[in-house]
Amino acid sequence: MSAPVEITHAFEDVNLAKLEMSLRSPRTLASAVLSAVAVTASLVACVPLVSVLAMLLYRGGSRITWEALTALPPAAMAAGGGFGNALVGTVTMVGIATAISVPAGILAASFLALIGPETRTASAVRFAAKVLTGLPSVLAGVFAYGAVVLVTGSFSAPAGGVALAVLMLPTVILTAEEAIKMVPTRMKEAAIGMGATQSQLLLRVVLPTAMPGILTGVMLAIARAAGETAPLLFTALFSSYWLLDLGRLNLMKPTASLAVLIYNFSSAPYDNQVSLAWAASLVLVVMVLGFNIAGQVLSRNRHRR
């Protein structure tokens, strides 16, 4: 019981007044100033997002009706109409891109993080994925135009999906690789110690554990692809009709999308089409924001776990 007494006596000569923070101290003043600058910069960074949302709500909120979400685009001087086919086209092409990029990205990330992380092939794939993250979206459209449109002879939803998949793939690969690397080593060693094969380790231990992080990357990739315009101008073009032909789904024809509809209608000389462009912009921003929020929620839950 003597140790606490000795410790107490050791602090009797400490001047507690000198330990108190004071703005007159240069270090404390610098810390307070830098904290204020950081808070101000954070608030300023939120201004563009808040201003865009406010402007879209003001200009396009009044046109968000059931007709606008389900009807076809209006003719040049006609009233009413909507962007239902563009909404369906956007979901269809993003779905095709997700079906292409997610399996390929997860398999590539599994090789990079687990199967052959130190090989030359892994280094080349990492380098290629990092280069693709900065690829201009218009070049992805040119690639899909040459690889799909010229081969099939038609603008189509699959061509747009391939272009968007090229943009999504590097995000999926890099985020999935980091998520797989964060799986605790003791879990992998325990599975190997119990006789699990490489495929069993990957499918039953690593991927289920890393799935929240993988889904975070998928959500961020979808958010990026949903707002792209340039690739779709080269691959899907635009259409004023549904993807259905005589009751059957026909993907091999020009397909409408929200981004291209906004591009076309925003410069139109007709008030009705301009107002629809504002409404479509609001819907697209809400979709992209929703995917980003979902990604952040999944990322936060992963860190808590």
JOKA-V926101 format. One record per backbone hydrogen bond with DSSP energy under -1.0 kcal/mol. CO is the residue of the C=O (numbers start at 1). NH is the residue of the N-H. If there is no record, write none. Layout:
# JOKA-V926101
co=CO nh=NH
co=CO nh=NH
This chain:
# JOKA-V926101
co=2 nh=6
co=3 nh=7
co=4 nh=8
co=5 nh=9
co=6 nh=10
co=11 nh=14
co=14 nh=16
co=22 nh=25
co=25 nh=29
co=26 nh=30
co=27 nh=31
co=28 nh=32
co=29 nh=33
co=30 nh=34
co=31 nh=35
co=32 nh=36
co=33 nh=37
co=34 nh=38
co=35 nh=39
co=36 nh=40
co=37 nh=41
co=38 nh=42
co=39 nh=43
co=40 nh=44
co=41 nh=45
co=46 nh=50
co=47 nh=51
co=48 nh=52
co=49 nh=53
co=50 nh=54
co=51 nh=55
co=52 nh=56
co=53 nh=57
co=54 nh=58
co=55 nh=59
co=56 nh=60
co=60 nh=63
co=61 nh=64
co=63 nh=65
co=65 nh=69
co=67 nh=71
co=68 nh=83
co=71 nh=84
co=72 nh=82
co=83 nh=87
co=84 nh=88
co=85 nh=89
co=86 nh=90
co=87 nh=91
co=88 nh=92
co=89 nh=93
co=90 nh=94
co=91 nh=95
co=92 nh=96
co=93 nh=97
co=94 nh=98
co=95 nh=99
co=96 nh=100
co=97 nh=101
co=98 nh=102
co=100 nh=104
co=101 nh=105
co=102 nh=106
co=103 nh=107
co=104 nh=108
co=105 nh=109
co=106 nh=110
co=107 nh=111
co=108 nh=112
co=109 nh=113
co=110 nh=114
co=110 nh=115
co=111 nh=116
co=116 nh=119
co=119 nh=123
co=120 nh=124
co=121 nh=125
co=122 nh=126
co=123 nh=127
co=124 nh=128
co=125 nh=129
co=126 nh=130
co=127 nh=131
co=128 nh=132
co=129 nh=133
co=131 nh=134
co=132 nh=135
co=136 nh=139
co=136 nh=140
co=137 nh=141
co=138 nh=142
co=139 nh=143
co=140 nh=144
co=141 nh=145
co=142 nh=146
co=143 nh=147
co=144 nh=148
co=144 nh=149
co=145 nh=150
co=148 nh=152
co=149 nh=153
co=156 nh=160
co=157 nh=161
co=158 nh=162
co=159 nh=163
co=160 nh=164
co=161 nh=165
co=162 nh=166
co=163 nh=167
co=164 nh=168
co=165 nh=169
co=168 nh=172
co=169 nh=173
co=170 nh=174
co=171 nh=175
co=172 nh=176
co=173 nh=177
co=174 nh=178
co=175 nh=179
co=176 nh=180
co=177 nh=181
co=178 nh=182
co=180 nh=183
co=184 nh=188
co=185 nh=189
co=186 nh=190
co=187 nh=191
co=188 nh=192
co=189 nh=193
co=190 nh=194
co=191 nh=196
co=192 nh=195
co=197 nh=201
co=198 nh=202
co=199 nh=203
co=200 nh=204
co=201 nh=205
co=201 nh=206
co=202 nh=207
co=205 nh=209
co=206 nh=210
co=210 nh=214
co=211 nh=215
co=212 nh=216
co=213 nh=217
co=214 nh=218
co=215 nh=219
co=216 nh=220
co=217 nh=221
co=218 nh=222
co=219 nh=223
co=220 nh=224
co=221 nh=225
co=222 nh=226
co=225 nh=228
co=229 nh=233
co=230 nh=234
co=232 nh=236
co=232 nh=237
co=235 nh=156
co=236 nh=255
co=243 nh=250
co=245 nh=248
co=248 nh=245
co=251 nh=157
co=251 nh=253
co=257 nh=261
co=258 nh=262
co=259 nh=263
co=260 nh=264
co=261 nh=265
co=262 nh=266
co=265 nh=268
co=270 nh=274
co=271 nh=275
co=272 nh=276
co=273 nh=277
co=274 nh=278
co=275 nh=279
co=276 nh=280
co=277 nh=281
co=278 nh=282
co=279 nh=283
co=280 nh=284
co=281 nh=285
co=282 nh=286
co=283 nh=287
co=284 nh=288
co=285 nh=289
co=286 nh=290
co=287 nh=291
co=288 nh=292
co=289 nh=293
co=290 nh=294
co=291 nh=295
co=292 nh=296
co=293 nh=297
co=294 nh=298
co=295 nh=299
co=296 nh=300
co=297 nh=301
co=298 nh=302
co=299 nh=303
co=300 nh=304
co=301 nh=305
